[in-house]
Each structure stands twice: as structure tokens, then as C-alpha cells.
Amino acid sequence: MPRISVPGIAAPFPVPAPPSPLDPLDATRLALRLAALGRTLDDLPVAARRFALWRARIAALTDPSRHGGNAAGGQAKNPGRARRIWPFRPGRPPGQRPARGREPSHPVHAVLDDVHGLALWALEPADTS
């Protein structure tokens, strides 16, 4: 908060205290992600079809037998464009803090860790043995 004041007209604002680790977090971004997840789950067949088409497109691009031995496949026409081969974005999951210790600093971080672990578990290949 800026501390601009005019002497004789306005009183100076007090300096706010630094945030504590136990202060409530702004959950706006998390609420937006949960709303997007809810919209996807409301129309699950469309989302599943979009994901299956994406995986088929990636499989077709990385299959060397379909493109005359070229492992890059469809990337040859646009070699400068990087394509994701994993459904997750690279880097840490949204909202995850860099690891400073073993315990999360806030209960929200523990929930985000659990949800990310479930998402990774869902993408593991099925055990067919």
C-alpha cells in the first residue's frame, strides 16, 4: 500500500505487518481451476474424446513407420515448433511451492501435492499382468 500523504490534509497510513505463514491464502486461482475442472467433468465424453485424439496425434507423429523412417514425423514441416508429448505442462504444478522442507507450509499445498500425485497415477500405464 502506498504511503503518500499531504501534511495537514491527510494522515499517513500505517505500514502493514508482513504476512504470516498462517494467514489465509488468496484462493481465486484455485477456484478458477476447480471451476474449469467442474466444466470438464460435466461434459466428460467430449473431454475424453479430445484427449484420445491428442494422444493419437502424438502417437502418429512419433511413429517412424508412418513417415518413411523419419522419427520427427509431422514435425518436419515445422521443425522450430516444440510439441508436447505429455499432457501436463512442463515445470512444477500450478500453486506448488519450491521444496524447502518435507512438510508443506500451508494445508492447500498438501492438497495440491495429493491431487498432482493422483493425476500422475491416472496417467501410468495399466498393469496387464
C-alpha atoms as one frame of an Amber mdcrd trajectory, in Angstrom:
protein
   0.000   0.000   0.000   1.500   3.374  -0.896   2.168   5.730   1.991   1.552
   9.021   0.218   0.120  11.800   2.327  -0.143  15.577   2.236   0.832  17.255
   5.512  -2.126  18.957   7.120  -4.675  17.269   4.779  -4.236  13.532   5.184
  -2.779  11.412   7.965  -0.001   8.962   6.974  -1.044   5.345   6.539   0.479
   2.804   8.928   2.903   0.254   7.487   1.130  -3.122   7.215   2.628  -6.077
   9.054   4.407  -8.681   6.897   2.262 -11.726   6.058   2.434 -14.721   8.348
   2.641 -18.316   7.060  -0.678 -18.942   8.821  -2.514 -16.112   7.025  -5.308
 -17.165   4.650  -4.234 -17.502   1.018  -5.967 -15.946  -1.947  -7.822 -18.875
  -3.488  -9.055 -17.099  -6.627  -6.767 -19.053  -8.977  -7.585 -22.320  -7.262
 -11.315 -21.559  -7.539 -10.904 -20.871 -11.273  -9.097 -24.195 -11.735 -11.791
 -26.050  -9.814 -14.481 -24.368 -11.941 -12.643 -25.467 -15.110 -12.383 -28.994
 -13.722 -16.113 -28.952 -12.952 -16.944 -27.857 -16.513 -14.763 -30.666 -17.879
 -16.392 -33.255 -15.632 -19.847 -32.014 -16.643 -19.015 -32.828 -20.275 -16.708
 -35.809 -19.751 -17.284 -37.613 -23.094 -16.157 -34.534 -25.043 -13.059 -34.109
 -22.868 -12.191 -37.817 -23.149 -12.555 -37.695 -26.932 -10.342 -34.585 -27.159
  -7.681 -36.289 -25.002  -7.845 -39.500 -27.076  -7.456 -37.524 -30.325  -4.499
 -35.648 -28.862  -2.812 -38.919 -27.841  -3.486 -40.453 -31.268  -1.984 -37.399
 -32.967   1.145 -37.625 -30.780   1.434 -41.367 -31.477   1.128 -40.743 -35.222
   3.812 -38.053 -35.125   6.286 -40.228 -33.235   5.693 -43.439 -35.236   8.691
 -43.785 -37.626   6.962 -46.411 -39.813   4.295 -43.928 -40.948   6.748 -41.296
 -42.153   9.409 -43.233 -44.045  11.739 -43.685 -41.102  11.639 -40.032 -40.032
  11.205 -40.131 -36.268  10.199 -36.475 -36.208   7.204 -37.332 -38.347   4.892
 -34.379 -38.798   7.367 -32.021 -37.195   9.483 -31.971 -40.355   7.252 -29.345
 -41.978   7.638 -27.047 -38.951  10.912 -28.027 -37.219  11.064 -24.939 -34.988
   7.843 -25.766 -33.157   8.175 -27.815 -29.998   5.377 -30.310 -29.401   4.368
 -31.655 -26.041   4.299 -35.419 -25.736   2.916 -35.378 -22.196  -0.486 -33.975
 -21.189   0.990 -31.948 -18.300   2.704 -28.638 -18.817   6.427 -28.675 -18.035
   7.581 -27.464 -14.654   6.052 -27.529 -11.213   2.284 -27.882 -10.912   0.370
 -24.620 -10.507   0.369 -23.437  -6.913   3.167 -25.733  -5.781   5.926 -24.026
  -3.846   9.602 -24.918  -4.257  10.579 -27.669  -1.820  12.176 -26.121   1.264
  11.470 -28.909   3.679   9.443 -32.053   3.995   6.242 -30.545   5.389   4.054
 -28.219   3.289   3.823 -24.693   4.639   0.034 -24.485   4.225  -2.786 -27.086
   4.074  -3.577 -26.003   0.490  -0.107 -27.137  -0.591  -0.727 -30.594   0.862
  -3.981 -30.847  -1.124  -2.238 -29.725  -4.321   0.501 -32.332  -3.784  -2.114
 -35.072  -3.334  -4.073 -34.021  -6.423  -0.921 -33.898  -8.541   0.035 -37.382
  -7.333  -3.419 -38.688  -8.292  -3.088 -37.145 -11.762   0.302 -38.829 -12.280
  -1.140 -42.113 -11.032  -4.031 -41.864 -13.532  -1.562 -41.489 -16.414   0.500
 -44.546 -15.509   0.170 -47.446 -17.954  -2.284 -50.120 -16.872  -0.843 -53.273
 -15.352  -1.908 -56.060 -17.711  -0.066 -58.908 -15.997
